Amino acid sequence: MRTGRVGVPVTPLKRKFACNGYHGCQSHCWIEIYPHTDRHVVIATEADDNPGTSVINMAEHIATFVCKSYNIPMDTLIWMECYLGRDDGSVLRNKTSWDLVRFTKTTGPVWDTGM
């Protein structure tokens, strides 16, 4: 369990988020929300069994839905994407990776990769 600014435990909300991806395909990822007084950390984790559109390609849509559903102002959002490493022979997927995503009104999402 993580703690907030003054040491008060912060219990995250964790749920499977299902949505229609590109071309209507069924897609899903894991969402964790860590509420704080002035910021809200949301971690979107690509599900290993996701048959559809990846979390990176649905970032704007998922973030908008999460913010509206949980009354999170976009200007307080800290959005992280996580891809869990797996040994499937792919060089790109053999280690866990984290990306910080910033949403802007003019350019859309901007990824700060390599965390």
N, CA and C atoms as a LAMMPS dump frame, in Angstrom:
ITEM: TIMESTEP
0
ITEM: NUMBER OF ATOMS
345
ITEM: BOX BOUNDS ff ff ff
-5.0000000000000000e+02 5.0000000000000000e+02
-5.0000000000000000e+02 5.0000000000000000e+02
-5.0000000000000000e+02 5.0000000000000000e+02
ITEM: ATOMS id mol type element x y z
1 1 1 N 0.849 -1.174 0
2 1 2 C 0 0 0
3 1 3 C 0.894 1.236 0
4 2 1 N 0.595 2.191 -0.818
5 2 2 C 1.37 3.429 -0.884
6 2 3 C 0.802 4.446 0.085
7 3 1 N 1.61 5.441 0.416
8 3 2 C 1.12 6.475 1.319
9 3 3 C 1.054 7.801 0.604
10 4 1 N 0.126 8.629 1.059
11 4 2 C -0.04 9.964 0.505
12 4 3 C 0.974 10.924 1.071
13 5 1 N 0.753 12.189 0.811
14 5 2 C 1.682 13.24 1.188
15 5 3 C 1.995 13.28 2.679
16 6 1 N 1.028 13.044 3.513
17 6 2 C 1.243 13.131 4.958
18 6 3 C 1.251 11.747 5.605
19 7 1 N 1.56 10.734 4.835
20 7 2 C 1.659 9.396 5.389
21 7 3 C 0.351 8.656 5.528
22 8 1 N -0.735 9.23 5.046
23 8 2 C -2.037 8.563 5.1
24 8 3 C -2.08 7.516 3.984
25 9 1 N -2.435 6.274 4.314
26 9 2 C -2.464 5.237 3.279
27 9 3 C -3.407 5.6 2.129
28 10 1 N -2.942 5.33 0.93
29 10 2 C -3.735 5.555 -0.272
30 10 3 C -4.069 4.178 -0.845
31 11 1 N -5.34 3.842 -0.879
32 11 2 C -5.767 2.565 -1.429
33 11 3 C -6.13 2.771 -2.894
34 12 1 N -5.398 2.121 -3.784
35 12 2 C -5.709 2.312 -5.2
36 12 3 C -6.968 1.56 -5.603
37 13 1 N -7.625 2.095 -6.606
38 13 2 C -8.732 1.399 -7.24
39 13 3 C -8.113 0.654 -8.414
40 14 1 N -8.316 -0.646 -8.475
41 14 2 C -7.784 -1.432 -9.582
42 14 3 C -8.928 -2.179 -10.231
43 15 1 N -9.003 -2.052 -11.568
44 15 2 C -10.071 -2.753 -12.274
45 15 3 C -9.645 -3.048 -13.701
46 16 1 N -10.316 -4.024 -14.267
47 16 2 C -10.109 -4.348 -15.671
48 16 3 C -10.973 -3.392 -16.476
49 17 1 N -10.384 -2.739 -17.449
50 17 2 C -11.113 -1.78 -18.267
51 17 3 C -11.327 -2.395 -19.645
52 18 1 N -12.578 -2.592 -20.007
53 18 2 C -12.928 -3.161 -21.308
54 18 3 C -13.473 -2.065 -22.209
55 19 1 N -13.085 -2.125 -23.471
56 19 2 C -13.585 -1.132 -24.431
57 19 3 C -13.54 -1.722 -25.836
58 20 1 N -14.183 -1.038 -26.75
59 20 2 C -14.074 -1.393 -28.158
60 20 3 C -12.863 -0.685 -28.726
61 21 1 N -11.948 -1.446 -29.287
62 21 2 C -10.76 -0.881 -29.903
63 21 3 C -11.037 -0.501 -31.345
64 22 1 N -9.971 -0.39 -32.104
65 22 2 C -10.116 -0.053 -33.518
66 22 3 C -10.969 -1.095 -34.232
67 23 1 N -11.806 -0.628 -35.121
68 23 2 C -12.695 -1.463 -35.937
69 23 3 C -13.652 -2.291 -35.076
70 24 1 N -13.928 -1.812 -33.838
71 24 2 C -14.89 -2.47 -32.964
72 24 3 C -14.388 -3.714 -32.258
73 25 1 N -13.085 -3.995 -32.341
74 25 2 C -12.579 -5.214 -31.703
75 25 3 C -12.578 -5.07 -30.182
76 26 1 N -12.88 -6.164 -29.494
77 26 2 C -12.879 -6.171 -28.038
78 26 3 C -11.452 -6 -27.53
79 27 1 N -11.264 -5.074 -26.594
80 27 2 C -9.949 -4.774 -26.041
81 27 3 C -10.086 -4.572 -24.544
82 28 1 N -8.976 -4.754 -23.816
83 28 2 C -9.001 -4.471 -22.387
84 28 3 C -7.587 -4.261 -21.848
85 29 1 N -7.544 -3.569 -20.713
86 29 2 C -6.287 -3.328 -20.006
87 29 3 C -6.617 -3.237 -18.519
88 30 1 N -5.592 -3.122 -17.69
89 30 2 C -5.783 -2.936 -16.253
90 30 3 C -5.578 -1.476 -15.923
91 31 1 N -6.444 -0.927 -15.086
92 31 2 C -6.356 0.472 -14.645
93 31 3 C -6.2 0.495 -13.13
94 32 1 N -5.227 1.262 -12.649
95 32 2 C -5.07 1.506 -11.22
96 32 3 C -5.128 3.013 -11.009
97 33 1 N -5.938 3.455 -10.069
98 33 2 C -6.08 4.883 -9.78
99 33 3 C -5.62 5.13 -8.349
100 34 1 N -4.647 6.032 -8.222
101 34 2 C -4.128 6.443 -6.915
102 34 3 C -4.538 7.896 -6.695
103 35 1 N -5.608 8.122 -5.932
104 35 2 C -6.071 9.497 -5.711
105 35 3 C -5.209 10.226 -4.685
106 36 1 N -4.928 11.462 -4.966
107 36 2 C -4.217 12.343 -4.044
108 36 3 C -4.963 13.669 -3.998
109 37 1 N -4.578 14.534 -3.112
110 37 2 C -5.26 15.813 -2.955
111 37 3 C -5.209 16.651 -4.222
112 38 1 N -4.019 16.814 -4.806
113 38 2 C -3.887 17.717 -5.954
114 38 3 C -3.468 17.015 -7.244
115 39 1 N -3.215 15.734 -7.187
116 39 2 C -2.846 14.954 -8.368
117 39 3 C -3.489 13.583 -8.278
118 40 1 N -3.71 12.976 -9.428
119 40 2 C -4.268 11.63 -9.495
120 40 3 C -3.366 10.81 -10.419
121 41 1 N -2.764 9.783 -9.87
122 41 2 C -1.901 8.915 -10.667
123 41 3 C -2.747 7.766 -11.186
124 42 1 N -2.703 7.573 -12.494
125 42 2 C -3.418 6.464 -13.119
126 42 3 C -2.394 5.641 -13.884
127 43 1 N -2.394 4.328 -13.603
128 43 2 C -1.504 3.413 -14.305
129 43 3 C -2.358 2.521 -15.193
130 44 1 N -2.076 2.549 -16.484
131 44 2 C -2.763 1.692 -17.45
132 44 3 C -1.777 0.605 -17.866
133 45 1 N -2.106 -0.637 -17.551
134 45 2 C -1.211 -1.76 -17.845
135 45 3 C -1.794 -2.605 -18.955
136 46 1 N -0.989 -2.838 -19.984
137 46 2 C -1.39 -3.702 -21.09
138 46 3 C -1.618 -5.109 -20.544
139 47 1 N -2.782 -5.685 -20.82
140 47 2 C -3.104 -7.037 -20.371
141 47 3 C -2.492 -8.05 -21.327
142 48 1 N -1.875 -9.093 -20.765
143 48 2 C -1.267 -10.131 -21.603
144 48 3 C -2.278 -10.8 -22.52
145 49 1 N -3.521 -10.893 -22.056
146 49 2 C -4.54 -11.579 -22.843
147 49 3 C -5.431 -10.62 -23.639
148 50 1 N -4.963 -9.387 -23.847
149 50 2 C -5.736 -8.418 -24.621
150 50 3 C -5.751 -8.841 -26.088
151 51 1 N -6.916 -9.166 -26.627
152 51 2 C -6.984 -9.61 -28.018
153 51 3 C -7.068 -8.461 -29.024
154 52 1 N -7.211 -7.233 -28.524
155 52 2 C -7.487 -6.117 -29.427
156 52 3 C -6.443 -5.026 -29.418
157 53 1 N -6.92 -3.797 -29.511
158 53 2 C -6.08 -2.607 -29.618
159 53 3 C -5.297 -2.394 -28.326
160 54 1 N -4.023 -2.054 -28.465
161 54 2 C -3.152 -1.888 -27.303
162 54 3 C -3.494 -0.614 -26.541
163 55 1 N -3.056 -0.578 -25.282
164 55 2 C -3.306 0.57 -24.417
165 55 3 C -2.651 1.832 -24.991
166 56 1 N -1.512 1.691 -25.646
167 56 2 C -0.835 2.859 -26.215
168 56 3 C -1.671 3.49 -27.329
169 57 1 N -2.392 2.669 -28.073
170 57 2 C -3.207 3.2 -29.169
171 57 3 C -4.565 3.728 -28.714
172 58 1 N -4.96 3.386 -27.496
173 58 2 C -6.25 3.837 -26.968
174 58 3 C -6.075 4.845 -25.829
175 59 1 N -4.863 5.347 -25.61
176 59 2 C -4.553 6.179 -24.437
177 59 3 C -5.518 7.342 -24.261
178 60 1 N -5.749 8.13 -25.306
179 60 2 C -6.63 9.302 -25.176
180 60 3 C -8.04 8.911 -24.777
181 61 1 N -8.545 7.837 -25.386
182 61 2 C -9.913 7.402 -25.137
183 61 3 C -10.059 6.851 -23.718
184 62 1 N -9.1 6.027 -23.299
185 62 2 C -9.164 5.459 -21.957
186 62 3 C -9.016 6.56 -20.913
187 63 1 N -8.057 7.459 -21.112
188 63 2 C -7.831 8.55 -20.149
189 63 3 C -9.064 9.442 -20.03
190 64 1 N -9.682 9.768 -21.142
191 64 2 C -10.887 10.599 -21.118
192 64 3 C -12.004 9.897 -20.347
193 65 1 N -12.214 8.608 -20.621
194 65 2 C -13.247 7.848 -19.928
195 65 3 C -12.971 7.79 -18.428
196 66 1 N -11.721 7.49 -18.046
197 66 2 C -11.364 7.394 -16.624
198 66 3 C -11.587 8.736 -15.928
199 67 1 N -11.153 9.813 -16.552
200 67 2 C -11.323 11.143 -15.94
201 67 3 C -12.793 11.491 -15.76
202 68 1 N -13.609 11.221 -16.758
203 68 2 C -15.041 11.509 -16.656
204 68 3 C -15.721 10.605 -15.634
205 69 1 N -15.362 9.337 -15.616
206 69 2 C -16.006 8.371 -14.729
207 69 3 C -15.674 8.588 -13.257
208 70 1 N -14.461 9.074 -12.987
209 70 2 C -14.025 9.214 -11.598
210 70 3 C -13.806 10.672 -11.199
211 71 1 N -14.377 11.589 -11.985
212 71 2 C -14.299 13.029 -11.692
213 71 3 C -12.868 13.506 -11.452
214 72 1 N -11.983 13.121 -12.339
215 72 2 C -10.582 13.536 -12.257
216 72 3 C -10.361 14.657 -13.268
217 73 1 N -10.035 15.848 -12.815
218 73 2 C -9.717 16.918 -13.767
219 73 3 C -8.457 16.557 -14.565
220 74 1 N -8.508 16.748 -15.874
221 74 2 C -7.358 16.388 -16.719
222 74 3 C -6.072 17.082 -16.285
223 75 1 N -6.181 18.284 -15.732
224 75 2 C -4.961 18.997 -15.346
225 75 3 C -4.346 18.444 -14.061
226 76 1 N -5.005 17.477 -13.407
227 76 2 C -4.427 16.831 -12.222
228 76 3 C -3.975 15.401 -12.527
229 77 1 N -4.094 14.998 -13.78
230 77 2 C -3.827 13.617 -14.179
231 77 3 C -2.338 13.366 -14.419
232 78 1 N -1.829 12.317 -13.786
233 78 2 C -0.503 11.787 -14.111
234 78 3 C -0.764 10.392 -14.662
235 79 1 N -0.538 10.208 -15.956
236 79 2 C -0.888 8.971 -16.652
237 79 3 C 0.381 8.181 -16.956
238 80 1 N 0.404 6.956 -16.468
239 80 2 C 1.527 6.059 -16.712
240 80 3 C 1.03 4.85 -17.486
241 81 1 N 1.832 4.388 -18.442
242 81 2 C 1.515 3.158 -19.156
243 81 3 C 2.579 2.131 -18.819
244 82 1 N 2.151 0.913 -18.592
245 82 2 C 3.061 -0.166 -18.236
246 82 3 C 2.852 -1.341 -19.184
247 83 1 N 3.953 -1.841 -19.702
248 83 2 C 3.95 -3.071 -20.486
249 83 3 C 4.797 -4.069 -19.723
250 84 1 N 4.167 -5.127 -19.23
251 84 2 C 4.886 -6.128 -18.452
252 84 3 C 5.758 -6.978 -19.366
253 85 1 N 6.989 -7.195 -18.948
254 85 2 C 7.9 -8.025 -19.734
255 85 3 C 7.411 -9.461 -19.792
256 86 1 N 7.678 -10.094 -20.88
257 86 2 C 7.328 -11.512 -21.029
258 86 3 C 8.303 -12.156 -21.997
259 87 1 N 8.538 -13.394 -21.805
260 87 2 C 9.496 -14.125 -22.619
261 87 3 C 8.765 -14.818 -23.761
262 88 1 N 8.478 -14.042 -24.801
263 88 2 C 7.791 -14.617 -25.954
264 88 3 C 8.665 -14.58 -27.208
265 89 1 N 9.975 -14.334 -27.006
266 89 2 C 10.898 -14.286 -28.129
267 89 3 C 11.028 -12.916 -28.758
268 90 1 N 10.198 -11.98 -28.356
269 90 2 C 10.25 -10.634 -28.904
270 90 3 C 11.273 -9.801 -28.142
271 91 1 N 12.172 -9.178 -28.852
272 91 2 C 13.19 -8.325 -28.232
273 91 3 C 12.524 -7.133 -27.558
274 92 1 N 11.457 -6.616 -28.131
275 92 2 C 10.795 -5.435 -27.595
276 92 3 C 9.986 -5.721 -26.334
277 93 1 N 9.627 -6.967 -26.086
278 93 2 C 8.729 -7.282 -24.975
279 93 3 C 9.406 -8.089 -23.867
280 94 1 N 10.752 -8.185 -23.865
281 94 2 C 11.395 -9.055 -22.895
282 94 3 C 11.623 -8.397 -21.538
283 95 1 N 11.311 -7.117 -21.389
284 95 2 C 11.415 -6.478 -20.075
285 95 3 C 10.253 -5.509 -19.88
286 96 1 N 9.933 -5.269 -18.628
287 96 2 C 8.838 -4.358 -18.306
288 96 3 C 9.247 -2.933 -18.649
289 97 1 N 8.343 -2.198 -19.255
290 97 2 C 8.64 -0.803 -19.596
291 97 3 C 7.54 0.102 -19.062
292 98 1 N 7.931 1.326 -18.731
293 98 2 C 7.026 2.347 -18.209
294 98 3 C 7.138 3.587 -19.07
295 99 1 N 6.012 4.209 -19.354
296 99 2 C 5.984 5.465 -20.09
297 99 3 C 5.083 6.455 -19.358
298 100 1 N 5.556 7.675 -19.235
299 100 2 C 4.745 8.775 -18.727
300 100 3 C 4.106 9.428 -19.938
301 101 1 N 2.8 9.628 -19.893
302 101 2 C 2.088 10.218 -21.027
303 101 3 C 1.487 11.542 -20.58
304 102 1 N 1.792 12.591 -21.334
305 102 2 C 1.213 13.905 -21.067
306 102 3 C 0.181 14.182 -22.139
307 103 1 N -0.981 14.665 -21.724
308 103 2 C -2.045 14.989 -22.665
309 103 3 C -2.113 16.498 -22.829
310 104 1 N -2.127 16.931 -24.074
311 104 2 C -2.241 18.358 -24.359
312 104 3 C -3.441 18.584 -25.261
313 105 1 N -3.985 19.775 -25.225
314 105 2 C -5.151 20.089 -26.056
315 105 3 C -4.764 20.295 -27.515
316 106 1 N -3.514 20.676 -27.76
317 106 2 C -3.116 21.005 -29.12
318 106 3 C -2.484 19.844 -29.89
319 107 1 N -1.698 19.015 -29.215
320 107 2 C -0.982 17.962 -29.948
321 107 3 C -1.431 16.559 -29.621
322 108 1 N -2.301 16.397 -28.643
323 108 2 C -2.682 15.052 -28.223
324 108 3 C -1.655 14.495 -27.256
325 109 1 N -1.616 13.167 -27.1
326 109 2 C -0.713 12.584 -26.111
327 109 3 C 0.754 12.689 -26.533
328 110 1 N 1.614 12.88 -25.533
329 110 2 C 3.057 12.924 -25.741
330 110 3 C 3.664 11.917 -24.779
331 111 1 N 4.437 10.95 -25.303
332 111 2 C 5.022 9.905 -24.468
333 111 3 C 6.444 10.251 -24.087
334 112 1 N 6.735 10.155 -22.78
335 112 2 C 8.095 10.24 -22.263
336 112 3 C 8.492 8.818 -21.954
337 113 1 N 9.242 8.202 -22.865
338 113 2 C 9.516 6.778 -22.767
339 113 3 C 10.785 6.475 -21.987
340 114 1 N 10.935 5.199 -21.697
341 114 2 C 12.165 4.72 -21.109
342 114 3 C 12.294 4.865 -19.626
343 115 1 N 11.189 4.895 -18.924
344 115 2 C 11.273 5.027 -17.467
345 115 3 C 11.552 3.697 -16.841
